[in-house]
Amino acid sequence: MTPWTPPSPAGRLACVLGVGVLGRRIAACWASAGYKVQLRDPDRQQIDGAFQFLKDHLERYNPGIDPDDVPVLDFQDLRPAVEGSWLVIKCGPEKLDLKVDVFAEPEELTEPDAILATNSSSYKSREITAKVRPETTRRMLNTHYLLPPDIRIVELMASGTTPPCRMMDFIGLDTVSPIEQHYIAERGLPDTGRFPKSTLTKANWEPRAAEAVSTRREKLTEMARQPVISIPSPLSALGNG
């Protein structure tokens, strides 16, 4: 399986599918930061309402911005809406069958590095992957916006296909073990057993620590060569007003 690398937003756009109460607010987050945004909703009234919302409220996201200068386009058909996108955010009714179908279509119409996100507050993203290929699930996640600009929080939740112990391996089990044991005690969970002391001794970890440092340097060097998603503008915009 080819490793997935994060897409660069340079020259590409963010697409919001469904522009009801939350969809139009999410679109405003990105548009107010200068990103090109494309909206898609089969309901023309929703599209018109979204544009009116942007016109009336965009300055709350980024004071001083001129709504007429914001690059936002709208579509009723899916293909032109998602074409060229690096990020597709699905906003819509909390109906599982609908979400499954809606995610299956952008998979075929977007570049293989495009991030596919759902704003669902009740369904995990892995629940809506029934019709996508296994490799696609690596770029799917929940991006749960609350109610911007009044509540400026976005929760990010992985789809479950990212190996859960990758960061633990990077940090080291000698550091992770006492933290996890504390979580178990705090939550009143059954004790799953502690790591043998021999596994966590300094003598055992010294060579592995040296190897980890070397590996970390290699990873950081490789990351520096790859395109990185940098979105300071939306965050700074959301912090104003």
C-alpha positions as CSV (number, residue, x, y, z in Angstrom):
1,M,0.0,0.0,0.0
2,T,1.5,3.4,-1.1
3,P,2.1,5.7,1.9
4,W,-0.3,8.6,2.1
5,T,1.2,12.1,2.4
6,P,-0.7,15.2,3.4
7,P,-1.9,17.4,0.5
8,S,-0.7,20.9,-0.1
9,P,-3.5,23.4,-0.3
10,A,-1.5,25.6,-2.7
11,G,-3.6,26.2,-5.8
12,R,-6.3,23.9,-4.6
13,L,-9.6,24.5,-2.8
14,A,-11.7,23.4,0.1
15,C,-15.2,22.0,-0.7
16,V,-18.2,22.0,1.7
17,L,-20.9,19.5,0.8
18,G,-24.2,20.7,2.4
19,V,-24.5,24.3,3.4
20,G,-27.2,24.4,6.1
21,V,-26.7,25.9,9.5
22,L,-23.2,24.4,10.1
23,G,-22.1,24.0,6.5
24,R,-22.2,27.7,5.8
25,R,-20.4,28.5,9.0
26,I,-17.6,26.0,8.1
27,A,-17.4,27.6,4.7
28,A,-17.0,31.0,6.3
29,C,-14.1,29.8,8.4
30,W,-12.1,28.9,5.4
31,A,-13.3,31.7,3.1
32,S,-12.5,34.3,5.7
33,A,-8.9,33.1,5.8
34,G,-8.5,33.6,2.0
35,Y,-8.9,30.0,0.9
36,K,-10.9,29.3,-2.3
37,V,-14.1,27.5,-1.2
38,Q,-16.6,25.7,-3.3
39,L,-20.1,24.9,-2.0
40,R,-22.4,22.1,-3.1
41,D,-26.0,21.6,-2.1
42,P,-28.8,20.2,-4.2
43,D,-31.2,22.7,-2.6
44,R,-30.9,26.1,-4.3
45,Q,-32.4,27.9,-1.4
46,Q,-29.6,26.5,0.9
47,I,-27.0,27.9,-1.5
48,D,-28.7,31.3,-1.6
49,G,-28.9,31.3,2.2
50,A,-25.2,30.4,2.5
51,F,-24.1,33.3,0.3
52,Q,-26.3,35.7,2.3
53,F,-24.8,34.3,5.5
54,L,-21.3,35.0,4.1
55,K,-22.2,38.5,3.1
56,D,-23.8,39.3,6.5
57,H,-21.4,37.6,8.9
58,L,-18.0,37.1,7.3
59,E,-16.5,40.1,9.1
60,R,-17.2,38.3,12.4
61,Y,-14.7,35.7,11.3
62,N,-12.1,38.2,10.0
63,P,-12.7,41.9,10.7
64,G,-11.9,44.1,7.8
65,I,-12.5,41.5,5.1
66,D,-14.5,42.4,2.1
67,P,-17.1,39.7,1.4
68,D,-17.1,40.6,-2.3
69,D,-13.4,39.7,-2.5
70,V,-13.9,36.2,-1.0
71,P,-13.4,33.4,-3.6
72,V,-16.5,31.3,-3.1
73,L,-18.2,29.4,-5.9
74,D,-21.3,27.2,-5.7
75,F,-22.5,24.1,-7.5
76,Q,-25.5,21.8,-7.4
77,D,-23.6,18.9,-9.1
78,L,-20.9,17.0,-7.2
79,R,-18.2,16.5,-9.8
80,P,-17.4,20.1,-10.5
81,A,-17.8,21.0,-6.8
82,V,-15.0,18.6,-5.6
83,E,-12.7,18.9,-8.6
84,G,-9.3,20.2,-7.5
85,S,-10.1,20.0,-3.8
86,W,-7.5,19.1,-1.1
87,L,-10.2,19.0,1.6
88,V,-13.8,17.9,1.3
89,I,-16.1,18.4,4.3
90,K,-19.4,16.7,4.4
91,C,-22.2,18.5,6.4
92,G,-25.7,17.1,6.4
93,P,-28.4,15.1,8.2
94,E,-27.3,12.5,10.7
95,K,-28.4,9.6,8.5
96,L,-25.9,6.8,8.2
97,D,-27.0,5.5,4.8
98,L,-26.8,9.0,3.3
99,K,-23.3,9.6,4.8
100,V,-22.0,6.3,3.4
101,D,-23.2,7.1,-0.1
102,V,-22.0,10.7,0.0
103,F,-18.5,9.6,0.9
104,A,-18.3,6.9,-1.7
105,E,-18.7,9.5,-4.5
106,P,-16.0,12.0,-3.7
107,E,-13.5,9.1,-3.3
108,E,-13.8,8.5,-7.1
109,L,-13.8,12.2,-8.0
110,T,-10.9,13.6,-5.9
111,E,-7.2,13.3,-6.0
112,P,-5.9,10.3,-3.9
113,D,-4.3,12.7,-1.3
114,A,-7.5,14.7,-0.7
115,I,-8.7,14.7,2.9
116,L,-12.3,13.5,3.3
117,A,-13.9,14.9,6.4
118,T,-17.3,14.5,8.1
119,N,-18.8,17.0,10.5
120,S,-20.9,14.2,12.1
121,S,-21.4,14.6,15.8
122,S,-22.8,11.1,16.4
123,Y,-21.2,8.8,13.9
124,K,-17.6,7.8,13.9
125,S,-15.9,8.3,10.6
126,R,-15.1,4.5,10.4
127,E,-18.9,3.9,10.4
128,I,-19.3,5.6,7.1
129,T,-16.5,3.8,5.2
130,A,-18.5,0.8,4.0
131,K,-18.3,1.8,0.3
132,V,-14.7,3.2,0.1
133,R,-11.5,1.3,-0.5
134,P,-9.4,0.4,2.5
135,E,-6.6,2.7,1.5
136,T,-9.0,5.6,1.4
137,T,-9.9,5.3,5.1
138,R,-6.4,6.6,5.9
139,R,-7.5,10.1,4.7
140,M,-10.9,10.1,6.3
141,L,-11.7,11.7,9.7
142,N,-14.3,13.6,11.7
143,T,-13.8,17.4,11.9
144,H,-16.5,18.3,14.3
145,Y,-17.0,22.1,14.2
146,L,-19.3,23.3,17.0
147,L,-21.0,26.6,16.0
148,P,-18.5,29.1,14.6
149,P,-18.0,31.9,15.0
150,D,-19.7,31.8,18.5
151,I,-18.0,28.6,19.6
152,R,-14.6,28.4,17.9
153,I,-13.6,24.8,18.5
154,V,-12.9,22.0,16.0
155,E,-12.6,18.4,17.2
156,L,-10.4,16.1,15.1
157,M,-11.0,12.4,15.3
158,A,-9.2,9.7,13.3
159,S,-11.0,7.0,11.4
160,G,-9.4,4.2,13.3
161,T,-7.0,3.0,10.6
162,T,-4.1,5.0,11.9
163,P,-2.0,2.6,14.1
164,P,-2.8,3.6,17.7
165,C,0.6,2.8,19.1
166,R,2.7,4.7,16.7
167,M,3.2,7.7,19.0
168,M,3.7,5.3,22.0
169,D,6.5,3.6,20.1
170,F,8.1,7.0,19.3
171,I,7.9,8.2,22.9
172,G,8.9,4.9,24.5
173,L,7.0,2.4,26.7
174,D,8.9,3.4,29.8
175,T,7.3,6.8,29.6
176,V,3.9,5.6,28.4
177,S,3.4,2.8,30.9
178,P,2.8,4.9,34.1
179,I,0.6,7.3,32.3
180,E,-1.6,4.5,31.0
181,Q,-1.7,2.8,34.4
182,H,-2.9,6.1,35.9
183,Y,-5.7,6.3,33.3
184,I,-6.8,2.8,34.2
185,A,-6.9,3.6,37.9
186,E,-8.7,6.9,37.4
187,R,-11.4,5.4,35.3
188,G,-11.9,2.3,37.5
189,L,-11.0,-0.1,34.7
190,P,-9.7,-3.6,35.2
191,D,-5.9,-3.7,35.6
192,T,-4.6,-5.4,32.4
193,G,-1.3,-6.1,34.0
194,R,1.9,-4.1,34.1
195,F,4.9,-4.4,31.8
196,P,7.7,-6.5,33.3
197,K,10.4,-4.4,34.9
198,S,12.9,-6.0,32.7
199,T,11.2,-4.5,29.7
200,L,11.4,-1.0,31.1
201,T,14.8,-1.0,32.6
202,K,17.3,1.7,31.7
203,A,19.8,-0.9,30.4
204,N,17.2,-2.3,28.1
205,W,16.2,1.1,26.8
206,E,19.6,2.8,26.3
207,P,20.3,1.3,22.9
208,R,16.7,1.6,21.8
209,A,16.6,5.3,22.9
210,A,19.7,6.0,20.8
211,E,18.0,4.3,17.9
212,A,14.8,6.3,18.5
213,V,16.7,9.6,18.4
214,S,18.4,8.6,15.1
215,T,15.0,7.5,13.7
216,R,13.4,10.8,14.8
217,R,16.1,12.8,13.1
218,E,15.5,10.9,9.9
219,K,11.7,11.4,10.1
220,L,12.1,15.1,10.7
221,T,14.4,15.4,7.8
222,E,12.0,13.6,5.6
223,M,9.1,15.6,6.8
224,A,11.0,18.8,6.0
225,R,11.2,17.7,2.4
226,Q,7.5,17.0,2.0
227,P,4.7,19.5,1.5
228,V,3.1,20.5,4.8
229,I,-0.5,21.7,5.4
230,S,-0.1,25.0,7.0
231,I,-3.3,26.8,8.0
232,P,-2.3,29.6,10.4
233,S,-4.7,32.0,8.6
234,P,-7.9,30.2,9.6
235,L,-6.8,29.9,13.2
236,S,-5.8,33.6,13.5
237,A,-9.0,34.6,11.8
238,L,-11.0,32.5,14.2
239,G,-9.3,34.2,17.1
240,N,-10.5,37.6,16.2
241,G,-13.8,39.3,16.8
